[in-house]
Amino acid sequence: MFKNVAKPLEIFSRYPVISAVVYLVMICTAGFWPFDISWYFSPTNLNWLGNEGGVELEPNAFLSSPGPPVYLTQLLKNTDQLSVEVYLMTLKDFQNGPARIVSYSTDTLSRNFTLGQDQDSLIFRLRTTKTDDDGFTPSFSADPVFHAGKKQHIVFTYDGKSERLFLNGRLNKTSDGVKGTFQNWDSNCQLVLGNEVTANRPWNGRIYFVALYNKSLNENTVLTLYQNLTGGKNKDLISLRRDMRSEERRVGKECRSRWSPYH
């Protein structure tokens, strides 16, 4: 059903809140597959940004999948490759913890991956068969990356041999410190935005877009994604991803659009 192409697997916080639900959308080769995500915070700590299509996370606010998205683990294990795309704005030059921006984890010491901010540095922890369960030894870092009040397009990629960080469409850093596959990934991990599952690693900022891919995106693709987001075009972000996959617009019976509020 899924091919090895640049397709987002998990996406985003563009739709307004309906009851206690935030809709994230999963794009598969045959179309749109929405799934729901609950909020576990006081509503006063999360602000929807209206026409900007994003969400502002204050301390103690975060978004989490209602349970472990087991299918996501399997899709990424099938390729042993990963790209994480985030369009964001930090509201503080210095945050610590590291403060979790996107985390696929069970707690502060066990994860499949985490993208976070530590002071003004970007931290990426990735579990593989060659690292510990925390993805801490070894891990990836780059600094300085974060600047309060500035929108930033961040893409992190791993192809099984090296890690790369792209900032605003341009390659920023490459590292070959992490090796290995995802065959030791934990299917109990939950996908969380703006904090850790344990709610004690909050990140203060705005998230406009999040996408995960089960391949390592190349430089041309990353630049195209950046230009699509920042080029002043008001085109729907999902449609942009569909345009990039025009050869995959076959609609399968098993993959259909549906909305399923989670309460």
C-alpha positions as CSV (number, residue, x, y, z in Angstrom):
1,M,0.0,0.0,0.0
2,F,2.8,2.4,0.8
3,K,5.7,3.2,-1.5
4,N,9.1,4.5,-0.8
5,V,8.4,8.1,-1.9
6,A,8.3,11.5,-0.2
7,K,4.9,11.2,1.4
8,P,4.0,12.7,4.8
9,L,2.9,10.0,7.3
10,E,1.6,12.3,10.1
11,I,0.5,15.8,9.8
12,F,-0.8,18.8,11.4
13,S,-2.6,21.4,13.4
14,R,-4.3,23.5,10.8
15,Y,-8.0,22.9,11.7
16,P,-9.8,24.7,14.5
17,V,-10.6,22.9,17.7
18,I,-13.9,21.0,17.6
19,S,-14.9,20.1,21.2
20,A,-11.8,18.6,22.7
21,V,-10.3,17.4,19.5
22,V,-7.4,18.5,17.3
23,Y,-7.3,16.9,13.9
24,L,-4.0,15.7,12.6
25,V,-4.0,14.3,9.1
26,M,-2.2,11.3,7.8
27,I,-1.5,11.3,4.1
28,C,-1.0,7.9,2.5
29,T,-0.4,7.0,-1.1
30,A,-4.1,6.7,-1.8
31,G,-5.4,9.8,-0.2
32,F,-6.1,11.3,3.2
33,W,-6.4,9.3,6.4
34,P,-7.3,11.6,9.3
35,F,-6.8,10.5,12.8
36,D,-7.7,12.2,16.1
37,I,-5.6,13.6,18.9
38,S,-6.7,14.6,22.3
39,W,-5.6,17.5,24.4
40,Y,-4.3,17.0,27.9
41,F,-3.9,20.6,29.3
42,S,-5.8,23.6,30.5
43,P,-7.4,25.3,27.5
44,T,-6.0,28.6,28.7
45,N,-2.5,27.4,27.9
46,L,-3.1,26.7,24.3
47,N,-4.0,29.4,21.7
48,W,-5.2,28.7,18.1
49,L,-3.7,31.2,15.7
50,G,-6.7,31.7,13.5
51,N,-5.7,32.4,9.8
52,E,-2.1,31.5,10.5
53,G,-3.2,27.8,10.9
54,G,-1.1,27.0,13.9
55,V,-1.2,26.6,17.6
56,E,0.7,28.4,20.4
57,L,1.8,26.2,23.3
58,E,2.4,27.8,26.6
59,P,3.9,26.0,29.6
60,N,2.0,22.8,30.5
61,A,0.1,22.7,27.2
62,F,0.7,19.8,24.8
63,L,-1.0,17.6,22.2
64,S,-0.8,13.9,22.3
65,S,-2.1,10.9,20.3
66,P,-4.8,9.2,22.3
67,G,-2.7,6.0,22.2
68,P,0.3,4.5,20.6
69,P,0.1,4.8,16.8
70,V,1.4,1.3,16.2
71,Y,1.1,1.6,12.4
72,L,3.5,4.5,12.5
73,T,6.2,2.4,14.1
74,Q,5.8,-0.3,11.6
75,L,5.9,2.1,8.6
76,L,9.1,3.6,9.8
77,K,10.6,0.2,10.6
78,N,9.8,-0.9,7.1
79,T,12.4,1.6,5.7
80,D,14.7,2.3,8.6
81,Q,14.7,5.9,7.4
82,L,13.1,9.0,8.8
83,S,12.5,12.7,8.1
84,V,10.8,15.1,10.5
85,E,9.6,18.4,9.1
86,V,8.4,21.2,11.4
87,Y,7.5,24.8,10.7
88,L,7.6,26.6,14.0
89,M,8.5,29.7,16.1
90,T,10.1,29.4,19.5
91,L,9.0,32.1,22.0
92,K,12.2,31.9,24.0
93,D,15.8,31.9,22.9
94,F,16.7,29.6,25.7
95,Q,14.6,26.5,26.8
96,N,15.8,23.4,28.5
97,G,15.0,19.8,29.3
98,P,15.5,19.5,26.3
99,A,12.1,21.1,25.8
100,R,10.2,18.6,23.5
101,I,8.8,19.9,20.2
102,V,8.0,16.6,18.6
103,S,8.4,13.5,20.6
104,Y,7.6,9.8,19.9
105,S,8.2,8.4,23.3
106,T,7.0,6.7,26.5
107,D,8.7,8.9,29.1
108,T,11.8,11.0,29.7
109,L,14.1,8.0,29.3
110,S,12.7,6.0,26.5
111,R,11.7,7.0,23.0
112,N,11.8,6.2,19.3
113,F,12.8,9.8,18.5
114,T,12.6,13.3,19.9
115,L,13.2,16.7,18.4
116,G,13.8,19.3,21.1
117,Q,15.3,22.7,22.1
118,D,18.1,22.8,24.7
119,Q,19.1,26.5,25.3
120,D,19.2,27.7,21.7
121,S,20.4,24.4,20.4
122,L,18.5,21.8,18.4
123,I,18.6,18.3,19.9
124,F,17.6,15.2,18.1
125,R,17.5,11.8,19.9
126,L,16.9,8.8,17.8
127,R,16.7,5.2,19.0
128,T,18.4,2.6,16.8
129,T,20.0,-0.8,17.2
130,K,23.2,1.1,17.8
131,T,22.0,3.5,20.5
132,D,20.4,3.3,23.9
133,D,16.7,3.4,24.5
134,D,16.8,7.1,25.2
135,G,18.6,7.9,21.9
136,F,21.0,9.8,24.0
137,T,24.2,7.9,23.4
138,P,25.0,9.0,20.8
139,S,22.6,11.9,19.8
140,F,22.6,14.8,17.4
141,S,22.9,18.5,18.3
142,A,23.4,21.8,16.4
143,D,23.7,25.3,17.7
144,P,22.7,28.1,17.6
145,V,19.4,27.2,15.9
146,F,16.5,28.8,17.7
147,H,15.7,32.5,17.6
148,A,12.7,33.8,19.6
149,G,10.0,35.4,17.4
150,K,11.2,34.0,14.1
151,K,9.4,31.4,12.0
152,Q,11.8,28.6,11.1
153,H,11.4,25.6,8.8
154,I,13.3,22.6,10.2
155,V,13.9,19.3,8.6
156,F,15.9,16.5,10.2
157,T,16.7,13.3,8.1
158,Y,18.2,9.9,8.8
159,D,19.1,7.5,6.1
160,G,20.6,4.7,8.2
161,K,24.1,6.0,7.8
162,S,24.0,9.7,8.6
163,E,21.8,12.5,10.0
164,R,21.3,15.8,8.3
165,L,19.7,19.0,9.6
166,F,18.1,21.6,7.2
167,L,17.2,25.1,8.3
168,N,15.0,27.2,6.1
169,G,15.6,25.0,3.1
170,R,19.4,24.8,3.4
171,L,21.7,22.1,4.7
172,N,23.0,23.2,8.2
173,K,24.8,20.2,9.6
174,T,25.6,16.6,8.7
175,S,26.7,13.9,11.2
176,D,27.6,10.2,11.0
177,G,27.5,9.6,14.7
178,V,24.4,7.5,14.7
179,K,24.1,4.2,12.8
180,G,21.7,1.3,13.0
181,T,18.1,0.4,12.2
182,F,14.7,0.9,13.8
183,Q,14.1,-2.8,14.5
184,N,14.3,-2.1,18.3
185,W,11.7,0.6,18.2
186,D,9.0,0.5,20.9
187,S,5.4,0.2,19.7
188,N,4.1,1.6,23.0
189,C,5.4,5.1,22.2
190,Q,3.0,8.0,21.8
191,L,3.3,10.9,19.5
192,V,3.4,14.2,21.4
193,L,3.8,17.9,20.4
194,G,5.1,20.5,22.8
195,N,6.0,18.3,25.7
196,E,6.9,14.8,26.9
197,V,4.3,12.1,27.6
198,T,5.1,12.7,31.3
199,A,4.2,16.4,30.9
200,N,7.4,17.7,32.5
201,R,9.5,18.8,29.4
202,P,7.3,21.7,28.1
203,W,8.2,23.8,25.1
204,N,7.0,27.3,24.7
205,G,6.4,28.3,21.1
206,R,4.2,28.1,18.0
207,I,3.8,25.1,15.7
208,Y,2.4,25.7,12.3
209,F,3.1,22.4,10.6
210,V,4.4,18.9,11.4
211,A,5.1,16.1,9.0
212,L,6.9,12.7,9.3
213,Y,8.2,10.8,6.3
214,N,9.5,7.2,6.1
215,K,12.4,8.2,3.9
216,S,15.4,10.5,4.0
217,L,14.4,13.6,2.0
218,N,17.0,15.0,-0.4
219,E,18.1,18.6,-0.6
220,N,15.9,19.5,-3.6
221,T,12.8,18.2,-1.9
222,V,13.5,20.0,1.4
223,L,14.0,23.3,-0.5
224,T,10.7,22.8,-2.4
225,L,8.9,22.1,0.9
226,Y,10.4,25.3,2.4
227,Q,9.5,27.4,-0.6
228,N,6.0,26.1,-0.6
229,L,5.5,27.1,3.0
230,T,7.1,30.5,2.9
231,G,6.7,31.6,-0.7
232,G,3.6,33.7,-0.1
233,K,1.3,31.2,-1.8
234,N,-2.0,30.6,0.0
235,K,-2.3,27.1,-1.4
236,D,-3.5,24.5,1.1
237,L,-0.5,22.6,2.6
238,I,-2.1,19.2,2.1
239,S,-2.6,20.0,-1.6
240,L,1.0,21.0,-1.9
241,R,2.0,17.5,-0.7
242,R,-0.5,15.9,-3.1
243,D,1.1,17.9,-6.0
244,M,4.5,16.5,-5.1
245,R,3.0,13.0,-5.4
246,S,1.0,13.3,-8.6
247,E,2.0,9.9,-9.7
248,E,0.4,8.4,-6.6
249,R,-3.2,9.7,-6.8
250,R,-4.8,6.3,-7.2
251,V,-7.6,6.0,-4.7
252,G,-7.7,2.7,-2.9
253,K,-10.8,1.3,-1.4
254,E,-9.1,0.7,1.9
255,C,-7.9,4.3,2.2
256,R,-10.7,6.9,2.5
257,S,-11.4,10.3,4.1
258,R,-13.1,10.1,7.4
259,W,-13.4,12.2,10.6
260,S,-13.5,10.4,13.9
261,P,-13.6,12.7,16.9
262,Y,-12.0,11.2,20.0
263,H,-13.5,12.0,23.4
